[in-house]
């Protein structure tokens, strides 16, 4: 699993760059992105890396670096030995697409850089934001979000829905929350995965059309609807469509259960998606690869399920 924007923290990439060749890899990706991903992953402050235009390329770069480190650690078996599926939340789906060969690392970096730029532009058009709704009856939560003119932008399962819309409508939701639910404003620049992002989706369409995606070497569980997809063009179309449509991570986790997933490994900056999985899919072996210290456990998990 590949995490989404908001999972990054200052300096989180620093220990990963101790591996031979990783600084060079991230420097090469920085040239494609037109920004210093090494600095953003090691020394930039929290406010800087929360910028949508910076955060999104940084997250994809982090995933690609960790994949190389896992591959080196596991030698010939590779980081996917025994894996049956990959999946990513929001921008993490671009990391997933690069991981399984739909896009090359540099194609993925160019695409995500433009995505971040266009979503930042769209966010600047109207003051919007997002709030997490934690707990409450699921039907009542969705009803309250709709009643206040908001979009359920992330339906994450495990009692978590993220509402997106104008700041005025989000304030109204906070003043009139669903029963037994908490409203937590999120520190994001705009109403991602809602109609407010339509300008960004329109801008990304010709960028996607100019690419020649390959079919996935391992199927992706799409965050659009939980479908298992391998066709490269279909995956790329979904990457564009998710920009202004809700992320249905709940359906991804339902798919994991349906196909009998027994173990889950989350790439850095990890923790959020494995946390959701622990609550929604009890009994599944989860591993959040947060730092290189977790690589021996990742190797053991890969070898266990590869055998």
Steps between C-alpha positions, in 0.01 A plus 500: 500500500618852413393789726351837416570867557508592868710201604830685448696660786817714509817300443322168443713409199840566659574145623398348167767694315776321691462209256744504207358669194185637664609864508592468132160347423312777679722763339415359158128508584547857628617605155176366353290667771685830475548515877750375758335187638812416701474827692122472539532147636780580742514866607186685386261603776143383556337798331710452187425132451128553560487705181299287258739566212792371711333230708373291211831456311676445833268214592539325166877546520502352850312194384736443209805533727356250749421254221862509387618443855262206541616352172865529605420345835317205353743443210359295214155444649417871482258697716194336341589137560178327594294819456169470320384864500615859543290802594540868579292763677449817293844609370633167626335336201761671280772338711322168457477549123874569477579208730337249265625648174193686373716814495876534517630675813568817302160490327336461841705789639412730210133407530479547878687829481246638255220352713623681809538827313153485347331398825674790676371736230147364532518538878583868461183577301257466794570474875435132569624228729441157651395363838516147634182358647588232751242261641124524478257286306634470141166581338443798731850629431449491122158663541645782708780559249248521215262718702773757549584510130827312538660205319610176673842534338668209679282213619773318689309236695573422864273786607678773305360725227658822376265779391609759242350831398490870580628623834152633575338160447773325701438742789130419482577128521722559802219693669247227420689168500343157467419326827802342673740639240802731532590758237871569453604770250791385283798715410460479124482773240172411334206266442687214337303221329197722453349706217724790605789307342340481153743761355790280611347188347446682169862615499630147571299332224728602209805416711366148551399466136858573393636207703527138386425295811590134532279232653566440869730212587292454818135613508403825672198530727357832382397755759219611270284194568714216636526337156803283422655645184806423290437685173745790484271745324215424739729560798620832356141610432417421861796708619352799322144428611588470870609865513142629511321187624492335844761249614322180607763340719223310679431313176872425459507337843184306421677371190801396709266289713316359198816376329645361822789738570696363796780756539538871423819705468474880491774709339633814673395735634296214643253458782166648395387223265618216722314669785179492297563138400550390860156636589317390185671164427587343836728202479693616194877529549589869454840665483557876477845563357568831674882500494790279389482343845185324376673345199605176677137442596396580143752250371368234738143567390592486130691175546221346707234563238734432208568153635 
